[in-house]
Amino acid sequence: MAISFKGAHFPKDVILHAVFFYLRYGVSYRDLEEIMAERGVSVDHATLNRWVERYAGQVAEDARRGKRLPDRSWRMDGTYI
């Protein structure tokens, strides 16, 4: 399922970049607001909070769905026995 950005006032690339940055680096919303301003995007910290609440679960679900399953067989090297 694709993430729906219907009604969003910012491009999806901007939203996904902000959500990824928040989740990956664990910065505060106010710090993220400053980081986005440095990149030329004027967005309020409350908007960033709404984006994370709305899109973080969907981003995580898409990442899990795209993850490759491990193989059924595996080999152990003799040095670890």
Contact map, one row per residue, 1 for C-alpha under 8 A:
111000000000000000000000000000000000000000000000000000000000010000000000000000000
111100000000000000000000000000000000000000000000000000000000010000000000000000000
111110000000000000000000000000000000000000000000000000100110000000000000000000000
011111000000000000000000000000000000000000000000000000000000000000000000000000000
001111110001000000000000000000000000000000000000000000000000000000000000000000000
000111110000000000000000000000000000000000000000000000000000000000000000000000000
000011111000000000000000000000000000000000000000000000000000000000000000000000000
000011111111000000000000000000000000000000000000000000000000000000000000000000000
000000111110000000000000000000000000000000000000000000000000000000000000000000000
000000011111011000000000000000000000000000000000000000000000000000000000000000000
000000011111111000000000000000000000000000000000000000000000000000000000000000000
000010010111111100000000000000000000000000000000000000000000000000000000000000000
000000000011111110000000000000000000000000000000000000000000000000000000000000000
000000000111111111000000000000000000000000000000000000000000000000000000000000000
000000000111111111100000000000000000000000000000001000000000000000000000000000000
000000000001111111110000000000000000000000000000000000000000000000000000000000000
000000000000111111111000000000000000000000000000000000000000000000000000000000000
000000000000011111111100000000010001000000000001000000000000000000000000000000000
000000000000001111111110000000000000000000000001001100110000000000000000000000000
000000000000000111111111000000000000000000000000000000000000000000000000000000000
000000000000000011111111111000010000000000000000000000000000000000000000000000000
000000000000000001111111111110010000000000000000000100000000000000000000000000000
000000000000000000111111110000000000000000000000000000010000000000000000000000000
000000000000000000011111110000000000000000000000000000000000000000000000000000000
000000000000000000001111111000000000000000000000000000000000000000000000000000000
000000000000000000001111111100000000000000000000000000000000000000000000000000000
000000000000000000001100111110110000000000000000000000000000000000000000000000000
000000000000000000000100011111110000000000000000000000000000000000000000000000000
000000000000000000000100001111111000000000001101100000000000000000000000000000000
000000000000000000000000000111111100000000001000000000000000000000000000000000000
000000000000000000000000001111111110000000000000000000000000000000000000000000000
000000000000000001001100001111111111000000001001000000000000000000000000000000000
000000000000000000000000000011111111100001111001000000000000000000000000000000000
000000000000000000000000000001111111110000000000000000000000000000000000000000000
000000000000000000000000000000111111111000000000000000000000000000000000000000000
000000000000000001000000000000011111111111100000000000000000000000000000000000000
000000000000000000000000000000001111111111100000000000000000000000000000000000000
000000000000000000000000000000000111111110000000000000000000000000000000000000000
000000000000000000000000000000000011111110000000000000000000000000000000000000000
000000000000000000000000000000000001111111000000000000000000000000000000000000000
000000000000000000000000000000000001111111100000000000000000000000000000000000000
000000000000000000000000000000001001100111110000000000000000000000000000000000000
000000000000000000000000000000001001100011111011000000000000000000000000000000000
000000000000000000000000000000001000000001111111000000000000000000000000000000000
000000000000000000000000000011011000000000111111100000000000000000000000000000000
000000000000000000000000000010000000000000011111110000000000000000000000000000000
000000000000000000000000000000000000000000111111111000000000000000000000000000000
000000000000000001100000000010011000000000111111111100000000000000000000000000000
000000000000000000000000000010000000000000001111111110000000000000000000000000000
000000000000000000000000000000000000000000000111111111000000000000000000000000000
000000000000001000100000000000000000000000000011111111110000000000000000000000000
000000000000000000100100000000000000000000000001111111110000000000000000000000000
000000000000000000000000000000000000000000000000111111111000000000000000000000000
000000000000000000000000000000000000000000000000011111111100000000000000000000000
001000000000000000100000000000000000000000000000001111111110000000000000000000000
000000000000000000100010000000000000000000000000001111111111000000000000000000000
000000000000000000000000000000000000000000000000000011111111100000000000000000000
001000000000000000000000000000000000000000000000000001111111110000000000000000000
001000000000000000000000000000000000000000000000000000111111111000000000000000000
000000000000000000000000000000000000000000000000000000011111111100000000000000000
000000000000000000000000000000000000000000000000000000001111111110000000000000000
110000000000000000000000000000000000000000000000000000000111111111000000000000000
000000000000000000000000000000000000000000000000000000000011111111100000000000000
000000000000000000000000000000000000000000000000000000000001111111100000000000000
000000000000000000000000000000000000000000000000000000000000111111100000000000000
000000000000000000000000000000000000000000000000000000000000011111110000000000000
000000000000000000000000000000000000000000000000000000000000001111111000000000000
000000000000000000000000000000000000000000000000000000000000000001111100000000000
000000000000000000000000000000000000000000000000000000000000000000111110000000000
000000000000000000000000000000000000000000000000000000000000000000011111000000000
000000000000000000000000000000000000000000000000000000000000000000001111110000000
000000000000000000000000000000000000000000000000000000000000000000000111110000000
000000000000000000000000000000000000000000000000000000000000000000000011111000000
000000000000000000000000000000000000000000000000000000000000000000000011111100000
000000000000000000000000000000000000000000000000000000000000000000000000111110000
000000000000000000000000000000000000000000000000000000000000000000000000011111011
000000000000000000000000000000000000000000000000000000000000000000000000001111111
000000000000000000000000000000000000000000000000000000000000000000000000000111111
000000000000000000000000000000000000000000000000000000000000000000000000000011111
000000000000000000000000000000000000000000000000000000000000000000000000000111111
000000000000000000000000000000000000000000000000000000000000000000000000000111111
